[in-house]
Amino acid sequence: MRRLLVSATSAAFFIVAIDTPSWADVKEVPYTAVKVQVAEASEPDAALKQMRKTFVEAVSKKDSQRLFALVGPTFVWSSQGTPRDTFDHGRDALHNFKVAFGFREPGKDADGGVADGPYWDLLAAFASDKGFFEAASGLVCGPIAATVVDEGSFERSKGAIGADDSVDWFFTLADTPATSTPAGGSVVGQVKQVALPVIDAHPPAQGESAPPVTYLKVLLPSGKSGWIPASSAIPLVTDRLCYGLTAKGERRISAFDQVE
């Protein structure tokens, strides 16, 4: 069962799925700390601030027409840098945006018909983002990104704890205490700008319901497990929304890079 986490962080909102069966597969043994290099934060310019103000209002009111006006003329929908199979090169930017966010089915001319769509929760996550970095071609993207400093060491650490690709890794920007229990308990370690595997979440899911997650249980390099606030954690791999400048100097939604 995949569980959806929607968590506010000091740097961003994120939506990420955690595979609950993977928790039991991770061995709680020491491993080499996985250091990450965090992207340089980009301060939003006036055009982005204005655009995002409208974005927030449109999403909060579920005003689709106001939202659609914020889509740039060259919107690209990709997966880790490669165009998605469902990205239609023969259709305009707005069509692809509508398909990406569940307003319209692929290949259709009319809106509607998408299971669970439109994906307002995902849009709300991006609308609430506070951290941005500058990507290629002048795009400004959020949430903030980080890359693993030593991929070889990362693979060895995953091997040491038996973590496969279903295990999700998070990092923190600031020094964050990990405690023995959610919302308190003794401090079992301090973490900062290292990637940590998630092995549990609080509160737990009940049946098909998924209450908002407030704490994540992570495995520390010491081999001990501890709880950190979801508000401090950022996924190492996550969806990102990017904003480009138009010829008129306006910021518009220009790219959506989605994790498979």
Secondary structure, 3 states (H helix, E strand, C coil): CEEEEEEECCCCEEEEEEEHHHHHHCCCCCCCCEEEEECCECCCCHHHHHHHHHHHHHHHCCCHHHHHCCEEEEEEEEECCEECCCCCCCCCHHHHHHHHCCCECCCCCCCECCCCCCCHHHHHHHHCCCCCEECHHHCEEECCCEEECCHHHHHHHHHHHCCCCCCCEEEECCCEEEEEECCEEEEEEEECCEEEEEEEEECCCECCECCCCCEEEEECCCCCEEEEEHHHEEECCCCEEEEEECCCCCEEEEEEECCC
